[in-house]
Amino acid sequence: MDTGAEPITDPAELGQVRQQARMIYAKSIATAAVLTALAMVA
């Protein structure tokens, strides 16, 4: 079935995955900031 986590050996693929992870972190921080601001206003 599933062999678990597998290391990424292709540098191009690793770079793409890291870029996706950075975007997810940035979006989550932005969302948290907006929700916190809305909670403080309301």
N, C-alpha and C positions, 0 to 999 in steps of 0.2 A: 504494500500500500504506500505508505509515506516513509521516506528514509530520514525525515527530519530536516534540520537546517543544513544547507550545503554551502561551502565557501564559493564565492564568485572569483574565478581566476582570470576572466577577461577584463583588462583595465578599462575598456570603453564601457562595458556593461556596469562595472563597479562605479564608474563616474556618473552614469545615468541614474543608478539607484541612489547614490548619495545626493544628487541634485533633487530627486523626487522627495527624499527625506527632508532636505532643507526647506522645500516648498511646504511640506506638511507642517513642519515646526513653525514656519512663518505664519501660515494661515491660522494655526491654532492659537498663536500668541495674539494675532490681530483680532480673532473672534473673542478671545478672553478679554481683551482690552475694551472692545465695543460693548460686550455684555456687562462688564464692570461699570463702565460709564453710564449705561442705561439704568443699571440698578441704583447708582448714586443719584441720578436725576429723578427717578420715580419715587 
